[in-house]
Amino acid sequence: MIRAFLALALPDPVLSALRVQQFLLPLPRKEPPENFHLTLVFLGEQPEPDLRAAHEGFEALRLPRFSLTLQGLGLFGGAKPRAAWAGVAPSDPLMRMQAKLEQSARLSGIPVESRRYVPHVTLGRFPPPNAEDTMRLERAIAGGMDFRSPAFAVEEVILYESRLSPKGNRYDELARYPLI
């Protein structure tokens, strides 16, 4: 079984901007910057033959290149936040590409979760902080609402394997799918 996902790698100027934002946030636990990426479709644990079939479907897609910008900061978890993230400026091309990749995964037999896609880059994951730390974190997130990364060209999608460990996740590249 291979735990896999499709994502966009981020160019150095965007990674630098994210590192600055992450540094400015009082996060209880920060995501290692080498793990920053924009997930498109989480495929979950898949048998190798199923993942191979999905790979063939992704290779057959002809998706156009486009430009993208990260924008704003936020928290997942409501009153008890569990993750901090950088958002994405509204992008119809991103949403169309994500939907086509998700559809391709389903057509190859991979049961992708049916939930609304919220594009983001995770800056930190953590257990819910106490009330005082939550207020500090919320203030810092509000202070970063005007965050905007440099625009970047989206030229390929990457299939990653995700290896979980107590020391943190490790992502290994399995395949690249160039956009046209």
C-alpha positions as CSV (number, residue, x, y, z in Angstrom):
1,M,0.0,0.0,0.0
2,I,1.2,3.5,-0.9
3,R,-0.2,6.6,0.8
4,A,-0.2,9.2,-2.0
5,F,-1.4,12.6,-3.1
6,L,-1.2,15.0,-6.0
7,A,0.2,18.5,-5.3
8,L,1.9,21.5,-6.7
9,A,5.5,22.2,-5.6
10,L,6.2,25.8,-4.8
11,P,9.0,27.9,-6.3
12,D,11.7,29.4,-4.0
13,P,10.3,33.0,-3.9
14,V,7.0,31.6,-2.7
15,L,8.7,29.3,-0.2
16,S,10.7,32.3,1.2
17,A,7.5,34.3,1.6
18,L,5.8,31.3,3.4
19,R,8.8,30.9,5.8
20,V,8.5,34.6,6.8
21,Q,4.8,34.2,7.5
22,Q,5.4,31.0,9.4
23,F,8.2,32.7,11.5
24,L,5.8,35.5,12.4
25,L,3.1,33.2,13.7
26,P,3.2,31.8,17.3
27,L,2.7,28.2,16.1
28,P,2.9,25.4,18.7
29,R,4.3,23.1,16.0
30,K,5.5,24.2,12.6
31,E,5.5,22.3,9.4
32,P,9.0,21.8,8.1
33,P,9.4,24.3,5.1
34,E,10.7,21.5,2.9
35,N,7.2,20.0,3.2
36,F,5.4,23.0,1.9
37,H,3.2,22.2,-1.0
38,L,-0.3,22.8,-2.3
39,T,-2.3,19.6,-2.2
40,L,-4.7,19.0,-5.1
41,V,-6.1,15.5,-4.4
42,F,-5.4,13.3,-1.5
43,L,-5.5,9.7,-2.7
44,G,-5.0,7.9,0.6
45,E,-3.6,4.4,1.0
46,Q,-3.7,2.6,-2.3
47,P,-2.6,-0.8,-3.6
48,E,0.2,-0.4,-6.1
49,P,-1.9,-1.6,-9.1
50,D,-4.6,0.9,-8.4
51,L,-2.1,3.7,-8.1
52,R,-0.5,2.6,-11.3
53,A,-3.9,2.8,-13.1
54,A,-4.4,6.3,-11.6
55,H,-1.0,7.3,-12.8
56,E,-1.9,6.3,-16.4
57,G,-5.0,8.4,-16.1
58,F,-3.1,11.4,-14.9
59,E,-0.6,11.0,-17.7
60,A,-3.4,11.1,-20.3
61,L,-4.8,14.4,-19.0
62,R,-3.9,17.6,-21.0
63,L,-4.2,20.4,-18.6
64,P,-3.2,24.0,-19.4
65,R,-0.6,26.0,-17.5
66,F,-1.7,29.0,-15.5
67,S,-0.4,31.5,-12.9
68,L,-1.2,31.3,-9.2
69,T,-0.8,33.5,-6.1
70,L,-1.0,32.6,-2.4
71,Q,-3.1,35.0,-0.4
72,G,-4.2,35.4,3.2
73,L,-3.7,33.2,6.3
74,G,-6.2,31.2,8.3
75,L,-6.9,28.5,10.8
76,F,-8.7,25.1,10.5
77,G,-10.6,23.9,13.6
78,G,-12.9,26.8,14.6
79,A,-12.7,27.7,18.3
80,K,-10.1,25.0,18.8
81,P,-7.6,25.5,15.9
82,R,-5.6,22.5,14.8
83,A,-3.8,23.9,11.8
84,A,-2.6,27.2,10.3
85,W,-2.4,27.8,6.6
86,A,-1.7,30.2,3.8
87,G,-4.6,30.5,1.3
88,V,-4.8,30.8,-2.5
89,A,-6.1,33.8,-4.4
90,P,-9.3,32.9,-6.3
91,S,-8.3,30.9,-9.4
92,D,-10.8,29.3,-11.8
93,P,-7.9,27.4,-13.6
94,L,-6.8,25.9,-10.3
95,M,-10.3,24.7,-9.4
96,R,-10.9,23.3,-12.9
97,M,-7.6,21.4,-12.8
98,Q,-8.3,20.0,-9.3
99,A,-11.7,18.8,-10.4
100,K,-10.3,17.0,-13.5
101,L,-7.6,15.4,-11.4
102,E,-10.1,14.2,-8.8
103,Q,-12.4,12.9,-11.6
104,S,-9.5,11.0,-13.2
105,A,-8.6,9.4,-9.8
106,R,-12.2,8.3,-9.3
107,L,-12.4,6.9,-12.9
108,S,-9.3,4.8,-12.2
109,G,-11.1,3.3,-9.1
110,I,-9.7,5.4,-6.3
111,P,-12.4,6.5,-3.9
112,V,-11.5,10.2,-3.3
113,E,-13.2,11.9,-0.3
114,S,-16.2,14.0,-1.4
115,R,-15.6,17.3,0.4
116,R,-15.3,20.9,-0.8
117,Y,-11.7,21.6,-2.0
118,V,-10.1,24.4,0.0
119,P,-6.7,25.2,-1.6
120,H,-4.1,26.0,1.0
121,V,-0.5,25.4,2.2
122,T,-0.2,24.1,5.7
123,L,2.2,26.1,7.9
124,G,1.6,24.2,11.1
125,R,-0.4,21.3,12.7
126,F,-0.9,21.1,16.4
127,P,-3.2,20.0,19.2
128,P,-5.7,22.7,20.1
129,P,-3.9,25.3,22.2
130,N,-5.2,26.8,25.4
131,A,-7.5,29.9,25.3
132,E,-4.6,32.4,25.8
133,D,-2.5,30.8,23.1
134,T,-5.5,30.6,20.7
135,M,-6.1,34.4,21.1
136,R,-2.4,35.1,20.4
137,L,-2.5,32.9,17.3
138,E,-5.8,34.4,16.1
139,R,-4.4,37.9,16.4
140,A,-1.2,36.9,14.5
141,I,-3.3,35.3,11.7
142,A,-5.5,38.4,11.5
143,G,-2.3,40.5,11.2
144,G,-1.2,38.3,8.2
145,M,-4.5,38.6,6.3
146,D,-2.8,40.9,3.8
147,F,-0.2,38.3,3.0
148,R,0.3,37.8,-0.7
149,S,3.0,35.7,-2.3
150,P,4.7,36.5,-5.7
151,A,2.7,35.1,-8.6
152,F,4.1,31.9,-10.0
153,A,3.6,29.7,-13.0
154,V,1.9,26.3,-12.5
155,E,3.7,24.1,-15.0
156,E,3.3,20.6,-13.5
157,V,1.5,18.4,-11.0
158,I,3.5,16.0,-8.9
159,L,2.4,12.6,-7.5
160,Y,3.9,12.2,-4.0
161,E,4.2,9.3,-1.6
162,S,3.6,10.3,2.0
163,R,5.5,8.4,4.7
164,L,4.3,9.0,8.2
165,S,6.6,8.8,11.2
166,P,6.8,10.1,14.7
167,K,9.5,12.5,13.5
168,G,7.1,14.0,11.0
169,N,5.9,13.3,7.5
170,R,8.3,12.7,4.5
171,Y,7.1,13.3,1.0
172,D,8.8,11.4,-1.9
173,E,8.1,12.3,-5.5
174,L,6.7,9.4,-7.6
175,A,5.8,11.1,-10.9
176,R,5.5,14.5,-12.6
177,Y,2.7,15.5,-15.0
178,P,3.7,18.5,-17.2
179,L,1.0,20.9,-18.1
180,I,0.6,22.2,-21.6
